[in-house]
Amino acid sequence: MKIGLGWLTLAAALTLYRLAEPRALDALLPSARGEAVATEVDGDAAMDVTGAVRPDPALLALFDYVLSNASGQSRAALNQNLLGILGARLPPRARAQVLDLFRRTLDYRAQLYLAARAHAPMSLARRWAWEQRLRARFFTAREAQALFVTADQLDRLALARLAVIEDQTLAGDERQRQLNALEQRLPPALRQMRAQTRLPLQLARAERLLLLRQGGERDLFLLRRQWVGNAAALRLTALDQEHQVWLRRVADYRAARQALGASPGLSGDALKGARDDLSANLFTPNERLRLAAYLPGED
């Protein structure tokens, strides 16, 4: 189960990972393996013995799942998506409690986002302490502890790792020993989750090293299969092929746009209209949104 990380962990994770990553040669050997994660509903909502909704990381993960599929939807639409996932398995009182916690979670995260820039100059420790105080405006102490227990464990680990990394009195081997010891203090489920979270970064790095060594498509597939299993390796290969097809379509479109620009008599609104018609004929509306990222600076 994927559990949402605290914003502090997200801010510090790449730096901490980069400073503690394995040596280049070791990156070609998988440190964690597993099949591709299924695109199914993540998280869950459950009740306690009194019939009240139980706030826990699984509920927060369910909220994250709903938000991951939001794409600009309104609050009302998000609520309907959440209720649709819950179905009829919860009584009306529990469903109302889930919606209330969802609303407060969205308000809390919105406040985090709005205030993030103002608090950026603070140290990570002070920012984390500020986040704890902010939670008290949206959740009871029991709710905050239950919902964010996983995020808090990871945030404390991030702070402890940062302290070790910044300790200039430690030799390289001692620093790594202390980092490893901090990792081992996490519950096994969290260690496994962190391994799965790091896996895409480690695999991408191993792929780059392989390509630098002139590895071919077969070598790339074998590397992926070793890391993530046969099914996931096949899917990654298919995604590579789809991406190449997309790049060819973009190249053809760009060439056609340039040809229109060189056409006598086409300029201004007429040229813009011809280019709009061209993109409408070659791409779906969703593809046209994606297309803009591949045409920087082109009107």
N, C-alpha and C positions, 0 to 999 in steps of 0.2 A: 504494500500500500504506500502510495506517495503521500507524504505529509508536508504541508507548506512550511518553508523555512522562515525564520524571523528576518526582518529587513536588515538587521545588523549582520547576520550571517551572509545574506546576499551581498552586502557591501564589502565584506572582508574576504569572502570565500576565494575569489580568483587570486588575490594577492597571497593568501595563505597557501593555497594549493601550488601556485607557481614557485614559491620559495621552498616548499617541502616536497616537490615532485621527484620521482626517481630519475636516475641517470639515463642519458639518451639510449644507451644500448639495452638497459633493462626495460625500457618502455615497449620493446617489441615482444615482451613476454607478458601474457595476461596475468594480472593480479586478482581479477575477479571475473567470473564468467556467468552467463545466464542467457536465457532466451529473451526475445524482445518482449517488452511489457505490452500487454493487450490494451487496446483502446476501449476499455470498458469503464463503467461508472466507478469512480474512485471515492473512497470514504463511505460513511454510513451515519444514520441517525438512529439512536437507540434510546430506550426509556429505562429509568431506574425502577426500583421496587415500588415506588410511590406513584408511578405512571407519569412522572415528569421527564422531560427530555434530559439526557445525560450529556453535559458539555464535556467534550474530550477531543483529542487530536483527530479522531476519525470524523467527527462532525466538521471540524475545520477543513479537513481534506475534502469533504463533500462540497463545502462552500468553494474551495479552490477549483474543484472540477467544474462547477457551474460557471464560475468566472472565466475559466480557460476556454469555454465555448461561447462567451458572451458576445464578443465582436461588436461593441457599441450598442448593445441592447439597453433599453430603459430598465429602471428598477422594477417596474411592474412586470416586464417580460422576464427578468431574472427570477422574480418570485414565482411566476408561473412555471418556469423551467424546473425550479427547485421542487415545487409541489408535484410536478409531473414525475420527477424521479422518485419522490417519496411514495407516490401512489396512494392507495387506501389502507396501507398497513399501519399507519399511525392514527390514533383518534384525533378529533378536531382540536382538543386542548394541546396536545403535543405538537401538532402541525403549526399551531399559532405560536408556540414557544420557539420552534425552529425558525420561523419567519422573523420573530423578534430578535433572536440571536444573529441571524443573517443580516438584518438591518443594522444592528449595532456594530457588527464586524465590518460592514461596508463603510459606515461612518468613521470608525476608528482608523481604517486604512486610508480613507480620504484625508483625514487629519494628519496622518503620518506623511503622506505624500506632499501635502501643502506646506508642512513645516520642515521637510527634509533639508531643503537648501539653507534655511536659516540656521539649522543645527549642524550643518556640514563641518564648520570649523572646530566643533567640539571633538574631544578625544572619543574613541569608540566606547570607552567605559562610561563616559558622561552621557553619550547619546543613548546607550542602553538603559542607563538609570532614568533618563528622561522618558524613554518609551514605557518603562514600568509605571511611571507616574501618570502618563497619558492613558494607559489602560484603565486606571481607576475611574476615569470619567465615563467609561462605556460599559464596564463589566464589574460585577461584584468580585471580591477577592477569591471566592471559591470558583467562580466562572473563569477568571483569568488564569488561575493556577491550573485548572483542568484543561482548558483549551490550548494553552501555550506551553504546556510542560515540555513537549518535544522541542519546540523552537527555543525555549529557554536553555535546555540542556546543550543544544548546538551552539547557541550564542555564548554560553559560558565557556564552551570548548574553544570557540573562535578567539575569545579574549585571552584565555590561557595560552593558546598557541601563539598569539601575537606577542605576548610577554616573553615567551621563550625565544621566538625568532629575533626579537629586538634586544635580547640580552647579549651584549658584546663580550661578556666574560666567558661565554660558553664556546668550547671548541666544536668543530663540526660534528664529530661523532657523539659528543655529549648532548648537543642540541637535538640531533635526530633521536637519540635514546629517550630524551624527555618528551619529544613530540609523540613518539610511539606509545609511551606510557600514558599520556593524556588520552590518546585514542582508545586505549584498552579500558579506560574507566567508563566508557559509554556502555549502556546495555547492548547485548548482542544484536537486537533488532535494529538499533540505531547505527551500529557499526556496519551492518549489512546495507542499510539504506544509504549511508555515506559512500560505501563502495559502489553501489549502483549509480549514485549521483555523479561520481567521478568517472565512471566507466566511459561515457561518451567523450569526455575530454581526453582521457588516456588513449582511447581508440583512435581519435582524430590525430593525436600526436604520433602514434605508431604508424598510421597511414602515411603521414607526411614524411617520416623517416624512410619508410619503404619506398615511396616514390622518388625520394632523393637518391636512393640506391638503385634507381632504374628498375624497380619492380614492375611487373606487368599486371594485366587484369586478373590472371589466374592467381598470381601471388597475393594480390589484394583480397581476392575472395577467400583464399585459404587463411589469411591473417584474420579476416573478419569472422570466419567460421570458428577459428580457435578461440576468439574472444567472446562472441555472442551467440554461437550456435548456428546450425545450418539454415534454419528458417529465416532468422534475422539477417544473415549474410546474403541470402537470396533477395530479400526485400531491399537491402541497401544497394545491391547491384541493380535492381529494377529502378530504384530512385535515381541512381547515377544515369541510367539510360534515359529516363524521363527528363532529367535535367539537360542532357545533351540535346535531346529533341527540342526542348524549350529554347535553348540558346540558339539553335539553328533557325527556329521560327523568328526569334528576335532579330537575328542578323538579316534574314530575308526582309523583315518589315522595315528595318533601318535603311536597307538598300532601296526599297521602294519609296520610302519617305524622301530620301535624297534625290531620287529620280523625279519625284513630283516637284521638289524645290527647284530643279533645273529646267522644268518645263516652261516654255515661253507662254506668257499670258497668265500664269498662275502666281498670284501674290496676295498678301493681305488676307482678307476674310475668305477669299476663294481658295487659297492654298490651305488655310486652316480647315475649311470645310472638307476639302479633298482628303486631307490627312485624317480627319475624324472618321470619314466614310471608310477609309482604308483600314483603320484600326477596328472599326465596328464589324467589318467583313471578315477580318482575320482572327479576332479574339472575342471571347465571351466577356460580359461585363466584369466578372470577377478577375479574369485574366488581364483586363485592361488596368485594373487597380494594381496588380502585380507588375505590369509592364512599365509603369511610370518609374519604378526603382531602377530599371535597366536602361533608362534614357535620361540620365541626369543632364540638366541644362538644355534639353531639347524641347522646344515648344510644339 
